[in-house]
């Protein structure tokens, strides 16, 4: 009976401690924000020739961390492991052009949308494809864990969608004729096409609208607000447009929403 009482008392204090826990306070006390990143999705997040992490996502999360007064410790992992790693508490946030959709809110939360993009298709410049409807019976590459593959399977069920770890693998498969086309975020594909303009080209126009959010731990409202306020502050200080133009060489399609 005594052991049972001690056990129940221990459970009570553990629960009480969890109720008092606040991720924002913990991050500020430690002085470190643990960030999951992919590193192979230019121009959002990739490695420079010197091995430095650069890209639109990197500039965004660096600003957020600076606004919180903490440093960043990056962890590189495949895209498919980013959300599970936030869910399991291995990292604090994940940022990698991650599409914010309802089904992903089961175990994690998202920040406000920090960028809007859309899904598109890339193929060889010599191809005669007109749009996403042209790929019946063709092989199309997509990234494991991205929604783009499943979306394309739905809109073009007679296409053969095959999956790769990242866009670098997809680009090589396309250049070597292993696949007929690639589908992913329009901005990322356009970045590749610009580098290989004599060999690759975009096919048609965007056929989805994709809001990107930073993945956060669930039910941490103070932390979520701090991240959201940081994103909005970036817009208010007119730094958002500068970062956007730096990586995409154009004005934002739509800026993050500012709350009253």
N, C-alpha and C positions, 0 to 999 in steps of 0.2 A: 504494500500500500504506500509505504514511504517512497519507494523508487518511482511509483507511478506519479506521485505528487511532484517529485523533483523533475520528472520528465515533462509534465504539463507546465510547470513553472518555466522550464527552459524554453519550451515552445512559445510560451507567452512573451518572454523577453525577446526572442528572435523575431516574432511578428511585430512587436512594439518597435524594435530597431528598424525593421523594414519600413514601417509606417513613417518613421522619422527621416528615413534616407532621402536624400535629394541629390540627383545626379549632377545638377549644375554646381552645387556647393562642393561636391566631391571633386569635380573637374578643376574648379578654381583652387581648391586646397592642394591638389596634386601638381597643378600648374601645367598639366599635359592633357591634350585632346588626342585620343587615339582614333585615327582615321583610316578606314579601308579604302583602297584605291586599286584600279586595274592596271594602269601604266601602259596600256596598248590600245588606246582609243583616241587617237589624235583627231581634232585639236583640243579635245576635252581634257585628257590626261595621258601623258606619254613621257618618254625619256629623251632628253636632249643628247646631242653627240657626246657631251661630257658626262652623261649619266645622271643629270639633274632632272627632278620631276617638274614638268612644266605643263601648261595648258589652261584652258578656261576654268575647269573645275578646280585646279590647284590654286589659281588666283582667288576664286570665290571662297574656298575654305580657309585659305591663309588670312583673308580679310576677317572672316568670322572669328577665327582663333585670336587674331590680334585685337578684335573688339572685345572679346571675353578676357583678354589679358593673359592668355596661356600660349604655350608652345605646342607644336604638332609632332606626333610620332606616327609616321605612315606605315601601313602594313599592306604589301602588295599581295593580291590574290586573284584567282579567276573570278569573272563577273558572277558566276552562279553561286559563289560562296559569300558574297558581300552581305546580302540581306540576312542569311542564317547567322553570320558572324555578329551582326548587330543584335539580333534576337537572342543569341546565346551569351551576350555580354562580353565577347572577345574584343570588340572595338566599340567606341562610343557612337561613331557615325560612319556612313558610307556615302561617297559621292563619286558617280561615274556615269553621268547622263542616264540616271535610273528613272524609268517611266513610273510616274505616280498613278496607280490604279487601285480600285477598291479591294481587289483580291489580295493585294500585298499588305493591306492594313490589318490582317488577322493577327499578326504577331509583332509588328513594328509600327511606328508612326512616321510621318513625313513632314518636312518643312513646307512652307508655301512654295509655289512654283518659282524657281530661280531662272528658268529658261524654257522657251517653247520651241519645238522643232517638229519634224514630221518624217515619216518613213518613205524611203525611195528605193530605187534600184540602180545598180551599176553593172555595166557589161563591157565587152570589148568594143573599141571604137569602130571596128569593121562590121559589127553586127547590124541587123536591120530591125531589131525590136523597137516597137513604138511606145508601149506602156506596160503596166503590170499584167495586162490581159494577154500578152504575147508569149507567155511561158508555159503553155500547155505541153506536157511531155518533156519539159526541159528541167535541168538540174540547177537549183538555186541555193547558194550558200548563205547561212545565217549563224549568228553567235549563240552558243549554248547559254541558256539562262535569259537571253534577251527575249522580249515579246515579239520582235519582228518576225521570227521564224513561224511562230504559231499564227500570227496575223496573216502571213502570206499563205500558209496552209489553208486557212479559212477562205480567203478571197480567191485563191487559185488552187483548188483541190486536186487538179490533174497535174500540177507541177510536182517535182521531186525535190523536197527541201532537205538538205544535208547540213549537219551542224559542225562547227569548228570552235576552237577555244577563243579566238580573237580575230580581229580584222586583218592582222598581218598574215595569218594563215589563209584567210579567205582571199586576200589579194593575190597571194602566190598561186593558189589553186585556180583562180580565174586567169591569170597570166599564162599558166601552163596548160590551160584547156581542160582541167579536171572538172570544172563547173561552167555553166553557161552564163551565170550572173550572180550578183550578190545583193542582198537586201538588208538594209540597216537604216540608221539615222541619216537623213539627207545631208546634214552638215558634215558628218564624219566621212561619208562617201565622197562628197564634193572635194574634201581636203585631199583624198587619195587621187581623185581624177585630176586635180590641178597638178600633182606631182608626176602623173603618168599620162599627160594629156595627149600624147601621140599613140597611146595604146588603149586607154580606157575612156569611157564616156558615161554620162548619166542617161537613164532611159525614162522619158516622160517626166512628169512632175510628182511632187509629194502626194500621197494618197491617204495619209492619216495626219492627225494633229496630236503631238506628244508633249505633255507637260512634265518637266523634270523636277524632282525634289530630292532633298538630302534625306537619307534614311536615318531615323533616330530611334532610340529606345522607346518602348511603349509606355504610356501613362506617366511621362515626365514633363508636365506642363511648363514648369519654370524653365527647363532646359530648352524645350521646343520654342517657347516665347523668345528666349534669348537669341536663338539662331534666327528666328523669323525677324526680330527687330534688327539684327545685324544685316540681313539681306536688304531690308527696307532702308536702313541707314546708308548702305552702299549706293542705292538709287538716289536718295535725297542729297547725298554729297556729290552727285553727278559723276561718280567713279564707275558706275556700272556700264555706262555706254563706252567708256574708254577701254575697259577690259574686253567688252564684247567686240568692239572694232579691232582691237589688237589681234584677236584670234580668228574672227570671221570676216573681217574686212568689209563690214556693212553695218548699218544701223540695226538695232534690235527689232525683230518682228513684233514683239510685245514685251514690255518690261514687267518685272515683278509687281504685284499689286501693293499699293500703299494703303495702310489702314488709317482711318481718321485719328 
